[in-house]
Structures are given as structure tokens and as C-alpha cells.
């Protein structure tokens, strides 16, 4: 596989991600217009879910570092990546 095809695939993925993001934003705006109460409730539930997930992964990562655990060497990158979302 040559380097130019890899770069083209990344550009195509970015374009698809942009289209999906704009569609999601449009659907969110439509949800706000039709039922603002339900929109805000679902937004807060989703926000709480993702913040809780990131916080727990961060605590798990810190606990492993503070205890100098050997098992921690298996999963640090996943924990660090999830805590940055």
C-alpha cells in the first residue's frame, strides 16, 4: 500500500465524519425545535454518561499509577485515550 492511498483514505474518512456530524447537529436542532424539554433531558443524560465514563477511566488509570501495579502495564493507553475524550 502506497502512502498516497493512505492519505486519501484519511481525507475520505474526515469528509464522512464531517457529514455525519452535520447531520447529527441538524437532527439535534430539529429535536430542540419540536420538543425542547425532551431534547435537554436526553442531552444531559448523554453528557452525564460520557463524563462519568471518562472520570472513572481516569480514576482507574491514576489508581494503577499510584499503586505501581504491574497489571496496569496492559491497559494504560486505552485508559489514557478514553480519559481525554
Secondary structure, 3 states (H helix, E strand, C coil): CCHHHHHHHHHHHHHHHHHHHHHHHHHHHHHHHHCHHHHHHHHHHHHHHHHHHHHHHHHHHHHHHHCCCCCHHHHHHHHHHHHCC
